[in-house]
Amino acid sequence: MTVGSLLFFYSFVFSQELLVKSGSKGMYLEHKVAAKEGLFPIGRMYNVHPRHIANFNGIDFNKGLAIGQKINIPLTDTNFKQNVNKGVPVYYVSDKESLANVSVKSKAQIGDLRGWNNLAVDNVAAGTKLIVGFLITNEMQNKVVAITPKTIVVEESVSNVKKQESSASKQPVNEAKKDVVVEESVSNVKKAEEQKKQTEPVVKETPPEVKEDPKKTEPPVVKQQGSMNEDGTGYFKNNFFQQVKTAPVTKDQTVTSSIFKTQSGWQDGKYYLLINGVEPGTIVKITNPSNSKTVYAKVLYSMDKIRENQGVDIRISDAAASSLAVSETDKFILKVNY
């Protein structure tokens, strides 16, 4: 696919609104395959690894796609955000329901739904398209929209002012006269107070001397990069123990690992790994036997037939490796439980 056809393709796809859908594997977007289109350009467009798309749809990664074929694009922690106000809007079509129901189905906070969509009421008419989050990708910066949630507050304030002005213009004549009398009385009282102040002697008080304490220089606070939980094990720790309740741990292996780079995990503690034979989305406990440090990581996809993965059993994100205090940059030994 040439650069020109790529630009035409991106502009065509993202001129359409992105409508979220939900299934047993989570939320996703539906995509119709165009001419000369494969998993790699689609993956770049939606910021999803092509192998993850193949696994999500249960299709052969090594086979091409057919024109007109419909595939599902998974919305993950890396390409879909619901805690920001900027990106390509992803919409949910309401079925005459409350914002509480929309919040449960889309996993978006009710306050965010109000702000993104400038809603003053909690009941939504059938067929209404609501923003429920933002797709994050570098392939379509020209489609990025910034939402200002304060818009609805401004509109409400203007509406209240107009209502007050309207009600004031409709007051009966007698009430208007009463207002004039009250204003004149208040004015007379203020004049009397001012005259009294002019006749009384002015006493100047000397303010007490205030001694300022020398400012203490506080040492700078250094925020450690890493996970959401204090022990540094990562965002998915609680998910692991919930998973164990339904699927007890059956694997306890010592494996050879290497690292892949990603922006995830440094601030939010969301660690990831690549491994063969494990369902994507599974949470794996990873331990560094040299120092007993542990993290919990989510499986993104398998490592089949990728040259960079030869000679290793798993690959972990660089943020996970940092939390495990891994000193090697090439290959190293880890223990996994799942």
C-alpha positions, 0 to 999 in steps of 0.5 A: 500500500502506497503512502498516498493510498494509506492517507486516503484510507485513514481519512476515509475510515476516521471520517466515520464515527467509532461505535463501541461494541461489547462481547465476551472478550471485552469492548471492541470496534468493528472494522471492514477490511478495505482493498490492499489492507492487512493486519499490520496497517490496521494495527498501526491505525488502531494502535494494537499489535497485529497478532493481538487482533488475530488472536482476538478474532481467532484468525490465522496471523499468517493469512491475508484478509479478504476485502469486505471482511469484518474484524473486531478491533480490541480496545485495550489499556494501550489504545483506549482511555477513559480518564482523559478529555482528548483523543478520537471520540469513541461513541456508544448508542443509547437505548433510552436508558439512564447514565447509570446503565450506560456507565455500567455497560461502557465502564465510563464514570457518570461524571465523565459521561456528563462532561464529555457529552454536555448533559444536564439530565441523567436520562438519555433518549434512544438513539443518542450517541454518547462519547464513552472514551477516546481512542489513542493513536498517532495515525490520526492526529487530525481527528483528535478532539479536546473536550472541555467539561466546564461547558455545561456549567457555563450554559447553566449559569447563562440560563439561570441569569436569563430566567432571573431577568425574565421573572424580574420583568414579570413582577407586578407593579405593586411589588416593584414599588415595594422594592423601590421603598426598600432600596430608599430605606437602605440608602437612608441608613447608609447615609446616616452611618457615613455622617456618624463616622465623619463626626467621630474621632479617628483612632489609629491602631498600631498593628502588632509586630509580626515576626516571620519564622525563617523559611525552612527549606524542604527537601524535594519529594522524589516520586518513584516510578512504578505501580499503583500499589505501594509494594510495587507489584503492579496494577493487576495484583488484585485481578490475579487473586480474583482469577485464582478463585475461578481458575487455580494456579496450575503452572509454576515454571522457571523460564528464560526472559527478555524485554520489550519496550512500551510506554505502559507501566511507568506511571500506572503500574500496568505490566505486560508480557508475551508468552505462548500457550496462554490466553490473552488477558490472563494475569501471570505472577512473575518473580525474580529469583535473584531478589524475590521481587514480584510483579503481576502482568497481563498477557498481551499475545503469543510469541509464535514465529517472531524472530526477536523472540527466538531463544526465550520463553517469555518477554516482559515490558521494560517497566515490569523489568525495572520493578523486578530490578532486573540488571541484565538487558539481554536474557535473564531467568524468571519464575512464572505462576498462572 
